[in-house]
Amino acid sequence: MKTVEATRVIGEARVLAGLDQGRLDLQRHLWTHGTQPALSRDEYTELAEAVGLRGRGGAAFPVSLKLQDLPTRRVEAVVVNGSESEPVSRKDRLLLTQSPHLVLDGATGLAHALGAPHVLIAVHDSAAATSVRQALMERDDRLAIEVTDTPGRFVAGEARAVLSALEGGPAVPPGRRVLPTRKGYHHRPTFLSNVETFAQLAVLARLGSRGFSSTGLLSEPGTQLLTIDGAVLHPGVVETPTGIPLDTVLQYVGAEPGPVLLGGYHGRWLPRTDGLTLQRPEVSAGIILALGETTCPLGEVQRVAQWLASQSAGQCGPCVFGLASLVDDFARLIAGDPQGWHDAHRHLGLIPGRGACAHPDGSARFLASALEVFGDDVRRHLSGEGCGRPILGVLPVPGGMG
């Protein structure tokens, strides 16, 4: 897996402001962003509703609705989910390592507004955890703030898995699906969101709804962070206005022609990119992968499927057995066995909606879209001739699997 360090901006820099000069300590953070205003719970809710702010993880849940779902009293904690376990995504780690005070402003400001005594930050990247701990030494937020190291497994970044890890349990999602706003940290009401969400809240608190809405979509104004990788000249994290055309971003980073994966390894392949704008929930966790035209698409997908199967928490059949079966199905399909194609479709129909968490559903979505978009390649492989292209490993897979 490549380490993506470059940061670029299309339009106005907001959450990435000042990072062209390196990491922002508290003094440079205040010089760049100004002081964080003290807002009430109602003011945060009204601001989030006015700009249609959505969470910047995979679910893209409206922040105002999450705030409204919390009880008026006894909010236990604000949780910053920094367990960015998607192998491609780098945006949250970038913020924690380079602009930790902006994230902390969003989390602590909201905690004070909610009357929550705890701010809990879950991080699986050691450099990011060190950066946040250093930043905390520069501040006095009058809150109990803890940084907890979490495992780097894919499912460990799921909200309920993060809460389990913070409570000292295994970093796996429990079978029950209960919202953290109702039963979160130690089964008490909790506001939990990912790193970029808190950075965006800090920007929104400073700019107000009118200033925040000076760029981006009318329905969800502001900016967004995108992680770009694969067959591109300039991989890295890019801040763009919401609603920017995908082709504009691809041209900006020097992407090679060819298929594009939107949303990472729980996302979907795109049959075409022209006319598509980047907005939530379609953009999901903000990941764009260009595949190019020189590698075998099905071979790349099978490598990722292998890794996804290895990330199972081992809690349910659709994940443990279903994903392993799909790895075998795709291997046989690539080798020219028609039964592999039939079995893949059969297994893909059995998985959705039956898992203990979103991992099997997301993996199935990724694989199903591959069969649809790479139909010509499927036919070439089933003919026994293959597509004639090697598997170059364009899609990053931890540990170099495949």
NULO-950104 format. One record per residue (C-alpha): residue in three letters; z, x negated, y. Coordinates in Angstrom, 3 decimals, always signed. Layout:
// residues N
+-----+----------+----------+----------+
|  aa |        Z |        X |        Y |
+-----+----------+----------+----------+
| ALA |        Z |        X |        Y |
...
+-----+----------+----------+----------+
END
This chain:
// residues 402
+-----+----------+----------+----------+
|  aa |        Z |        X |        Y |
+-----+----------+----------+----------+
| MET |   +0.000 |   +0.000 |   +0.000 |
| LYS |   -0.974 |   -1.307 |   +3.409 |
| THR |   +1.610 |   -1.508 |   +6.151 |
| VAL |   +0.227 |   +0.367 |   +9.120 |
| GLU |   +1.483 |   -1.110 |  +12.376 |
| ALA |   -1.178 |   -0.317 |  +14.959 |
| THR |   -0.527 |   +2.528 |  +17.394 |
| ARG |   -3.170 |   +4.163 |  +19.546 |
| VAL |   -3.316 |   +7.086 |  +21.929 |
| ILE |   -6.087 |   +9.550 |  +22.709 |
| GLY |   -5.206 |  +11.163 |  +26.001 |
| GLU |   -1.621 |  +11.011 |  +27.266 |
| ALA |   +1.093 |   +8.985 |  +25.524 |
| ARG |   +4.276 |  +10.989 |  +25.103 |
| VAL |   +6.241 |  +10.234 |  +21.946 |
| LEU |   +4.491 |   +6.841 |  +21.742 |
| ALA |   +5.000 |   +6.103 |  +25.446 |
| GLY |   +6.032 |   +2.515 |  +26.125 |
| LEU |   +5.362 |   +1.248 |  +22.609 |
| ASP |   +2.431 |   -0.858 |  +23.750 |
| GLN |   +5.151 |   -3.290 |  +24.887 |
| GLY |   +7.080 |   -3.198 |  +21.607 |
| ARG |  +10.333 |   -1.598 |  +20.477 |
| LEU |  +12.250 |   +0.381 |  +23.087 |
| ASP |  +15.899 |   -0.575 |  +23.431 |
| LEU |  +18.105 |   +1.837 |  +25.373 |
| GLN |  +17.301 |   +0.347 |  +28.785 |
| ARG |  +13.527 |   +0.416 |  +28.246 |
| HIS |  +13.788 |   +3.850 |  +26.639 |
| LEU |  +15.507 |   +5.270 |  +29.736 |
| TRP |  +13.054 |   +3.530 |  +32.025 |
| THR |  +10.143 |   +5.027 |  +30.040 |
| HIS |  +11.422 |   +8.532 |  +29.321 |
| GLY |  +14.287 |   +9.118 |  +31.722 |
| THR |  +17.654 |  +10.632 |  +30.819 |
| GLN |  +17.998 |  +13.454 |  +28.317 |
| PRO |  +18.988 |  +16.743 |  +30.038 |
| ALA |  +21.876 |  +18.720 |  +28.576 |
| LEU |  +20.441 |  +22.055 |  +27.430 |
| SER |  +22.046 |  +25.087 |  +25.849 |
| ARG |  +21.099 |  +26.565 |  +22.507 |
| ASP |  +19.285 |  +29.423 |  +24.249 |
| GLU |  +17.334 |  +26.975 |  +26.414 |
| TYR |  +16.184 |  +24.982 |  +23.372 |
| THR |  +15.168 |  +28.201 |  +21.619 |
| GLU |  +13.287 |  +29.517 |  +24.654 |
| LEU |  +11.475 |  +26.216 |  +25.179 |
| ALA |  +10.458 |  +25.934 |  +21.517 |
| GLU |   +9.234 |  +29.525 |  +21.533 |
| ALA |   +7.347 |  +29.127 |  +24.807 |
| VAL |   +5.262 |  +26.216 |  +23.491 |
| GLY |   +5.016 |  +27.401 |  +19.871 |
| LEU |   +6.619 |  +24.191 |  +18.619 |
| ARG |   +6.371 |  +23.784 |  +14.858 |
| GLY |   +8.100 |  +21.314 |  +12.587 |
| ARG |   +6.110 |  +18.122 |  +12.114 |
| GLY |   +6.695 |  +17.789 |   +8.377 |
| GLY |   +4.542 |  +19.521 |   +5.781 |
| ALA |   +5.755 |  +23.112 |   +6.214 |
| ALA |   +5.066 |  +23.448 |   +9.983 |
| PHE |   +7.779 |  +26.115 |  +10.345 |
| PRO |   +8.307 |  +27.399 |  +13.923 |
| VAL |  +11.317 |  +25.633 |  +15.446 |
| SER |  +12.382 |  +28.680 |  +17.476 |
| LEU |  +12.627 |  +30.822 |  +14.333 |
| LYS |  +14.719 |  +28.166 |  +12.625 |
| LEU |  +17.075 |  +28.094 |  +15.609 |
| GLN |  +17.288 |  +31.885 |  +15.680 |
| ASP |  +18.149 |  +31.971 |  +11.978 |
| LEU |  +21.260 |  +29.855 |  +12.521 |
| PRO |  +24.542 |  +31.711 |  +13.021 |
| THR |  +25.935 |  +31.731 |  +16.535 |
| ARG |  +28.988 |  +29.768 |  +15.349 |
| ARG |  +29.938 |  +27.248 |  +12.656 |
| VAL |  +26.731 |  +25.197 |  +12.546 |
| GLU |  +27.798 |  +22.239 |  +10.428 |
| ALA |  +25.177 |  +19.583 |  +11.073 |
| VAL |  +21.858 |  +18.523 |  +12.477 |
| VAL |  +19.912 |  +16.585 |   +9.845 |
| VAL |  +17.065 |  +14.198 |  +10.648 |
| ASN |  +14.842 |  +13.910 |   +7.590 |
| GLY |  +13.482 |  +10.370 |   +7.743 |
| SER |  +12.709 |  +10.197 |   +4.020 |
| GLU |   +8.986 |   +9.825 |   +4.636 |
| SER |   +8.052 |   +9.379 |   +0.986 |
| GLU |   +4.369 |  +10.308 |   +1.264 |
| PRO |   +2.782 |   +6.900 |   +0.551 |
| VAL |   +0.287 |   +7.134 |   +3.403 |
| SER |   +2.411 |   +8.520 |   +6.224 |
| ARG |   +3.841 |   +6.043 |   +8.731 |
| LYS |   +4.523 |   +8.110 |  +11.836 |
| ASP |   +8.208 |   +8.849 |  +11.250 |
| ARG |   +9.009 |   +5.264 |  +10.259 |
| LEU |   +7.179 |   +4.082 |  +13.339 |
| LEU |   +9.350 |   +6.276 |  +15.583 |
| LEU |  +12.588 |   +5.201 |  +13.901 |
| THR |  +11.732 |   +1.508 |  +14.098 |
| GLN |  +10.082 |   +1.430 |  +17.531 |
| SER |  +11.472 |   +4.408 |  +19.480 |
| PRO |  +14.770 |   +5.347 |  +17.804 |
| HIS |  +16.430 |   +6.548 |  +21.015 |
| LEU |  +13.859 |   +9.294 |  +21.510 |
| VAL |  +14.614 |  +10.648 |  +18.040 |
| LEU |  +18.349 |  +10.334 |  +18.618 |
| ASP |  +18.044 |  +12.146 |  +21.955 |
| GLY |  +16.394 |  +15.100 |  +20.251 |
| ALA |  +18.958 |  +15.213 |  +17.441 |
| THR |  +22.118 |  +14.686 |  +19.496 |
| GLY |  +20.982 |  +16.955 |  +22.314 |
| LEU |  +20.395 |  +19.762 |  +19.842 |
| ALA |  +23.689 |  +19.066 |  +18.029 |
| HIS |  +25.634 |  +19.433 |  +21.296 |
| ALA |  +23.756 |  +22.654 |  +22.069 |
| LEU |  +24.552 |  +24.105 |  +18.642 |
| GLY |  +28.139 |  +22.906 |  +18.597 |
| ALA |  +27.417 |  +20.926 |  +15.420 |
| PRO |  +29.918 |  +18.062 |  +14.906 |
| HIS |  +27.666 |  +15.991 |  +12.633 |
| VAL |  +24.274 |  +14.333 |  +13.012 |
| LEU |  +23.030 |  +13.010 |   +9.676 |
| ILE |  +19.990 |  +10.759 |   +9.454 |
| ALA |  +18.392 |  +10.265 |   +6.033 |
| VAL |  +16.149 |   +7.189 |   +5.848 |
| HIS |  +14.595 |   +5.455 |   +2.858 |
| ASP |  +12.932 |   +2.597 |   +4.752 |
| SER |  +15.334 |   -0.319 |   +5.299 |
| ALA |  +13.731 |   -1.494 |   +8.565 |
| ALA |  +13.937 |   +2.023 |   +9.996 |
| ALA |  +17.581 |   +2.376 |   +8.956 |
| THR |  +18.448 |   -0.965 |  +10.571 |
| SER |  +16.694 |   +0.036 |  +13.784 |
| VAL |  +18.602 |   +3.327 |  +14.033 |
| ARG |  +21.945 |   +1.622 |  +13.372 |
| GLN |  +21.184 |   -0.902 |  +16.110 |
| ALA |  +20.300 |   +1.901 |  +18.502 |
| LEU |  +23.550 |   +3.727 |  +17.763 |
| MET |  +25.500 |   +0.647 |  +18.870 |
| GLU |  +23.954 |   +1.062 |  +22.345 |
| ARG |  +24.957 |   +4.726 |  +22.693 |
| ASP |  +27.994 |   +6.957 |  +22.991 |
| ASP |  +26.970 |  +10.435 |  +21.894 |
| ARG |  +30.483 |  +11.769 |  +21.170 |
| LEU |  +29.384 |  +12.938 |  +17.733 |
| ALA |  +29.891 |  +11.838 |  +14.147 |
| ILE |  +26.520 |  +10.199 |  +13.431 |
| GLU |  +25.753 |   +8.786 |   +9.987 |
| VAL |  +22.702 |   +6.942 |   +8.690 |
| THR |  +22.254 |   +7.348 |   +4.939 |
| ASP |  +19.848 |   +5.345 |   +2.798 |
| THR |  +17.890 |   +7.570 |   +0.430 |
| PRO |  +15.521 |   +6.806 |   -2.475 |
| GLY |  +11.828 |   +6.346 |   -1.771 |
| ARG |  +10.576 |   +8.731 |   -4.447 |
| PHE |   +8.081 |  +11.372 |   -3.347 |
| VAL |  +10.268 |  +14.407 |   -4.113 |
| ALA |  +13.305 |  +12.740 |   -2.509 |
| GLY |  +11.895 |  +13.672 |   +0.890 |
| GLU |  +12.035 |  +17.412 |   +0.163 |
| ALA |  +14.620 |  +19.107 |   +2.401 |
| ARG |  +16.945 |  +20.236 |   -0.369 |
| ALA |  +16.692 |  +16.852 |   -2.089 |
| VAL |  +17.708 |  +15.189 |   +1.184 |
| LEU |  +20.737 |  +17.472 |   +1.496 |
| SER |  +21.754 |  +16.690 |   -2.078 |
| ALA |  +21.547 |  +12.958 |   -1.369 |
| LEU |  +23.583 |  +13.315 |   +1.832 |
| GLU |  +26.291 |  +15.063 |   -0.180 |
| GLY |  +26.413 |  +12.207 |   -2.693 |
| GLY |  +24.336 |  +13.923 |   -5.368 |
| PRO |  +20.934 |  +13.075 |   -6.877 |
| ALA |  +17.986 |  +13.064 |   -4.468 |
| VAL |  +16.169 |  +15.870 |   -6.277 |
| PRO |  +15.583 |  +19.437 |   -5.128 |
| PRO |  +17.740 |  +22.047 |   -6.891 |
| GLY |  +16.034 |  +24.976 |   -8.555 |
| ARG |  +17.357 |  +27.512 |   -6.049 |
| ARG |  +15.364 |  +27.932 |   -2.853 |
| VAL |  +17.876 |  +28.608 |   -0.088 |
| LEU |  +17.134 |  +27.872 |   +3.571 |
| PRO |  +19.282 |  +25.087 |   +5.099 |
| THR |  +19.922 |  +27.379 |   +8.073 |
| ARG |  +21.942 |  +29.551 |   +5.683 |
| LYS |  +23.288 |  +27.057 |   +3.146 |
| GLY |  +22.629 |  +23.465 |   +4.118 |
| TYR |  +24.951 |  +20.476 |   +4.273 |
| HIS |  +27.951 |  +21.275 |   +2.073 |
| HIS |  +26.600 |  +24.849 |   +1.852 |
| ARG |  +27.121 |  +25.419 |   +5.578 |
| PRO |  +24.469 |  +26.357 |   +8.175 |
| THR |  +22.386 |  +23.301 |   +9.069 |
| PHE |  +19.406 |  +22.543 |  +11.280 |
| LEU |  +17.120 |  +20.167 |   +9.371 |
| SER |  +13.748 |  +18.846 |  +10.431 |
| ASN |  +11.710 |  +15.686 |  +10.267 |
| VAL |  +11.750 |  +12.736 |  +12.645 |
| GLU |   +8.763 |  +13.625 |  +14.812 |
| THR |  +10.139 |  +17.131 |  +15.409 |
| PHE |  +13.226 |  +15.666 |  +17.107 |
| ALA |  +11.111 |  +13.274 |  +19.177 |
| GLN |   +8.974 |  +16.205 |  +20.317 |
| LEU |  +12.137 |  +18.182 |  +21.178 |
| ALA |  +13.326 |  +15.280 |  +23.334 |
| VAL |   +9.982 |  +15.219 |  +25.152 |
| LEU |  +10.016 |  +19.010 |  +25.557 |
| ALA |  +13.540 |  +18.966 |  +26.994 |
| ARG |  +12.442 |  +16.467 |  +29.643 |
| LEU |   +9.073 |  +17.993 |  +30.553 |
| GLY |   +9.909 |  +21.681 |  +30.282 |
| SER |   +7.428 |  +24.190 |  +28.890 |
| ARG |   +4.954 |  +23.866 |  +31.770 |
| GLY |   +4.780 |  +20.081 |  +31.694 |
| PHE |   +4.681 |  +20.034 |  +27.885 |
| SER |   +1.775 |  +22.517 |  +27.935 |
| SER |   -0.433 |  +20.410 |  +30.189 |
| THR |   -2.309 |  +19.128 |  +27.120 |
| GLY |   -3.285 |  +20.466 |  +23.741 |
| LEU |   -3.848 |  +23.994 |  +22.467 |
| LEU |   -2.752 |  +27.116 |  +24.280 |
| SER |   -1.165 |  +28.422 |  +21.062 |
| GLU |   +0.710 |  +25.188 |  +20.310 |
| PRO |   +0.408 |  +22.763 |  +23.216 |
| GLY |   +1.518 |  +19.158 |  +23.377 |
| THR |   +0.628 |  +16.144 |  +21.285 |
| GLN |   +0.810 |  +15.247 |  +17.622 |
| LEU |   +1.096 |  +12.061 |  +15.607 |
| LEU |   -1.531 |  +11.337 |  +12.967 |
| THR |   -1.497 |   +8.604 |  +10.346 |
| ILE |   -5.034 |   +7.387 |   +9.651 |
| ASP |   -5.916 |   +5.259 |   +6.628 |
| GLY |   -8.534 |   +4.610 |   +3.977 |
| ALA |  -12.093 |   +3.588 |   +4.801 |
| VAL |  -11.532 |   +3.084 |   +8.544 |
| LEU |  -11.796 |   +0.092 |  +10.865 |
| HIS |   -8.557 |   +0.875 |  +12.713 |
| PRO |   -5.859 |   +2.330 |  +10.462 |
| GLY |   -2.575 |   +3.255 |  +12.049 |
| VAL |   -0.675 |   +5.950 |  +13.901 |
| VAL |   -2.531 |   +7.815 |  +16.634 |
| GLU |   -1.086 |  +10.238 |  +19.183 |
| THR |   -3.554 |  +12.948 |  +20.153 |
| PRO |   -3.517 |  +16.329 |  +21.874 |
| THR |   -3.066 |  +19.205 |  +19.431 |
| GLY |   -6.354 |  +20.865 |  +18.536 |
| ILE |   -8.448 |  +17.719 |  +18.893 |
| PRO |  -11.693 |  +17.790 |  +16.843 |
| LEU |  -11.351 |  +15.864 |  +13.587 |
| ASP |  -14.720 |  +14.176 |  +14.167 |
| THR |  -13.426 |  +12.769 |  +17.468 |
| VAL |  -10.495 |  +11.135 |  +15.675 |
| LEU |  -12.701 |   +9.798 |  +12.871 |
| GLN |  -15.110 |   +8.274 |  +15.365 |
| TYR |  -12.230 |   +6.793 |  +17.378 |
| VAL |  -10.787 |   +4.927 |  +14.367 |
| GLY |  -14.177 |   +3.848 |  +13.027 |
| ALA |  -14.154 |   +5.897 |   +9.840 |
| GLU |  -16.944 |   +5.371 |   +7.341 |
| PRO |  -19.088 |   +8.416 |   +6.508 |
| GLY |  -17.924 |  +10.354 |   +3.480 |
| PRO |  -15.248 |  +12.766 |   +2.247 |
| VAL |  -11.951 |  +13.171 |   +4.116 |
| LEU |   -8.528 |  +14.110 |   +2.770 |
| LEU |   -6.393 |  +16.120 |   +5.198 |
| GLY |   -2.621 |  +16.381 |   +4.720 |
| GLY |   -2.013 |  +13.570 |   +2.231 |
| TYR |   -1.475 |  +13.873 |   -1.512 |
| HIS |   -0.323 |  +17.476 |   -1.246 |
| GLY |   -3.272 |  +18.226 |   +1.028 |
| ARG |   -6.877 |  +19.160 |   +0.467 |
| TRP |  -10.284 |  +17.547 |   +0.486 |
| LEU |  -12.751 |  +18.720 |   +3.111 |
| PRO |  -16.338 |  +19.538 |   +2.198 |
| ARG |  -17.318 |  +18.908 |   +5.826 |
| THR |  -15.563 |  +17.840 |   +9.026 |
| ASP |  -17.808 |  +19.107 |  +11.816 |
| GLY |  -16.262 |  +21.894 |  +13.863 |
| LEU |  -12.767 |  +21.373 |  +12.420 |
| THR |   -9.882 |  +20.987 |  +14.872 |
| LEU |   -6.552 |  +19.414 |  +13.983 |
| GLN |   -3.713 |  +21.894 |  +14.304 |
| ARG |   -0.830 |  +23.187 |  +12.253 |
| PRO |   -0.345 |  +24.297 |   +9.587 |
| GLU |   -3.700 |  +22.910 |   +8.376 |
| VAL |   -2.968 |  +19.358 |   +9.527 |
| SER |   +0.293 |  +19.487 |   +7.507 |
| ALA |   +2.152 |  +16.147 |   +7.726 |
| GLY |   -0.508 |  +14.625 |   +9.993 |
| ILE |   -2.302 |  +12.453 |   +7.427 |
| ILE |   -6.039 |  +11.764 |   +7.477 |
| LEU |   -7.637 |   +9.657 |   +4.752 |
| ALA |  -11.307 |   +8.675 |   +4.910 |
| LEU |  -12.719 |   +7.908 |   +1.451 |
| GLY |  -16.096 |   +6.405 |   +2.347 |
| GLU |  -19.116 |   +6.502 |   +0.047 |
| THR |  -18.817 |   +3.317 |   -1.999 |
| THR |  -15.954 |   +4.232 |   -4.344 |
| CYS |  -15.802 |   +6.702 |   -7.242 |
| PRO |  -14.137 |   +9.861 |   -5.826 |
| LEU |  -12.919 |  +11.160 |   -9.180 |
| GLY |  -11.562 |   +7.750 |  -10.141 |
| GLU |   -9.634 |   +7.600 |   -6.868 |
| VAL |   -8.259 |  +11.088 |   -7.448 |
| GLN |   -7.208 |  +10.245 |  -11.006 |
| ARG |   -5.277 |   +7.199 |   -9.765 |
| VAL |   -3.385 |   +9.387 |   -7.299 |
| ALA |   -2.797 |  +12.020 |  -10.002 |
| GLN |   -1.203 |   +9.320 |  -12.152 |
| TRP |   +1.158 |   +8.412 |   -9.343 |
| LEU |   +1.980 |  +12.047 |   -8.555 |
| ALA |   +2.892 |  +12.635 |  -12.202 |
| SER |   +5.188 |   +9.592 |  -12.111 |
| GLN |   +7.050 |  +11.125 |   -9.161 |
| SER |   +8.244 |  +14.194 |  -11.040 |
| ALA |  +11.965 |  +14.912 |  -10.768 |
| GLY |  +11.867 |  +15.986 |  -14.406 |
| GLN |  +13.319 |  +19.419 |  -13.712 |
| CYS |  +10.581 |  +21.810 |  -14.795 |
| GLY |   +7.698 |  +22.091 |  -17.221 |
| PRO |   +4.899 |  +22.680 |  -14.679 |
| CYS |   +5.715 |  +19.286 |  -13.158 |
| VAL |   +6.709 |  +17.233 |  -16.213 |
| PHE |   +4.053 |  +18.473 |  -18.601 |
| GLY |   +1.513 |  +20.055 |  -16.272 |
| LEU |   +0.879 |  +16.991 |  -14.101 |
| ALA |   +0.792 |  +14.652 |  -17.101 |
| SER |   -1.788 |  +16.920 |  -18.726 |
| LEU |   -3.918 |  +16.893 |  -15.592 |
| VAL |   -3.933 |  +13.096 |  -15.537 |
| ASP |   -5.341 |  +13.163 |  -19.072 |
| ASP |   -7.787 |  +15.954 |  -18.189 |
| PHE |   -9.247 |  +13.964 |  -15.289 |
| ALA |   -9.489 |  +10.802 |  -17.392 |
| ARG |  -11.512 |  +12.673 |  -20.035 |
| LEU |  -13.660 |  +14.329 |  -17.360 |
| ILE |  -14.481 |  +10.926 |  -15.843 |
| ALA |  -15.389 |   +9.655 |  -19.317 |
| GLY |  -17.892 |  +12.521 |  -19.664 |
| ASP |  -15.901 |  +14.923 |  -21.870 |
| PRO |  -16.651 |  +18.562 |  -20.865 |
| GLN |  -13.392 |  +19.673 |  -22.472 |
| GLY |  -11.550 |  +17.621 |  -19.861 |
| TRP |  -13.170 |  +19.725 |  -17.137 |
| HIS |  -12.247 |  +22.984 |  -18.892 |
| ASP |   -8.667 |  +21.843 |  -19.560 |
| ALA |   -8.233 |  +20.725 |  -15.946 |
| HIS |   -9.163 |  +24.184 |  -14.666 |
| ARG |   -6.906 |  +25.850 |  -17.227 |
| HIS |   -3.906 |  +23.678 |  -16.354 |
| LEU |   -4.505 |  +24.053 |  -12.617 |
| GLY |   -4.285 |  +27.818 |  -13.085 |
| LEU |   -0.930 |  +27.574 |  -14.880 |
| ILE |   +0.982 |  +25.367 |  -12.427 |
| PRO |   +1.173 |  +27.097 |   -9.000 |
| GLY |   +4.306 |  +29.085 |   -8.207 |
| ARG |   +6.300 |  +28.013 |  -11.239 |
| GLY |   +7.920 |  +24.739 |  -10.163 |
| ALA |  +11.452 |  +24.020 |   -8.965 |
| CYS |  +10.007 |  +22.536 |   -5.756 |
| ALA |   +6.681 |  +22.222 |   -3.959 |
| HIS |   +5.582 |  +19.054 |   -5.787 |
| PRO |   +3.585 |  +20.669 |   -8.606 |
| ASP |   +1.968 |  +23.178 |   -6.248 |
| GLY |   +0.979 |  +20.484 |   -3.748 |
| SER |   -0.368 |  +18.209 |   -6.475 |
| ALA |   -2.378 |  +21.066 |   -7.969 |
| ARG |   -3.836 |  +21.899 |   -4.540 |
| PHE |   -4.954 |  +18.275 |   -4.097 |
| LEU |   -6.592 |  +18.155 |   -7.544 |
| ALA |   -8.198 |  +21.600 |   -7.358 |
| SER |   -9.826 |  +20.808 |   -4.023 |
| ALA |  -11.166 |  +17.556 |   -5.518 |
| LEU |  -12.925 |  +19.447 |   -8.323 |
| GLU |  -14.436 |  +21.773 |   -5.752 |
| VAL |  -15.531 |  +19.231 |   -3.156 |
| PHE |  -16.703 |  +16.570 |   -5.624 |
| GLY |  -18.772 |  +18.993 |   -7.723 |
| ASP |  -21.843 |  +16.740 |   -7.704 |
| ASP |  -19.787 |  +13.798 |   -8.951 |
| VAL |  -18.259 |  +15.988 |  -11.663 |
| ARG |  -21.726 |  +16.879 |  -12.918 |
| ARG |  -22.804 |  +13.240 |  -12.936 |
| HIS |  -19.787 |  +12.213 |  -14.967 |
| LEU |  -20.172 |  +15.094 |  -17.406 |
| SER |  -23.800 |  +14.119 |  -17.924 |
| GLY |  -22.549 |  +10.844 |  -19.387 |
| GLU |  -24.175 |   +8.715 |  -16.697 |
| GLY |  -21.238 |   +8.563 |  -14.300 |
| CYS |  -21.540 |   +8.303 |  -10.539 |
| GLY |  -22.420 |   +4.590 |  -10.647 |
| ARG |  -19.661 |   +3.563 |   -8.269 |
| PRO |  -16.619 |   +1.408 |   -9.029 |
| ILE |  -13.050 |   +2.521 |   -8.355 |
| LEU |  -12.132 |   +0.430 |   -5.314 |
| GLY |   -8.616 |   +1.733 |   -4.703 |
| VAL |   -9.341 |   +3.107 |   -1.230 |
| LEU |   -6.547 |   +5.662 |   -1.543 |
| PRO |   -3.198 |   +3.841 |   -1.217 |
| VAL |   -1.003 |   +4.194 |   -4.299 |
| PRO |   +2.443 |   +2.523 |   -4.463 |
| GLY |   +2.640 |   -0.186 |   -7.095 |
| GLY |   -1.138 |   -0.342 |   -7.490 |
| MET |   -1.233 |   +2.228 |  -10.292 |
| GLY |   -4.513 |   +2.865 |  -12.024 |
+-----+----------+----------+----------+
END
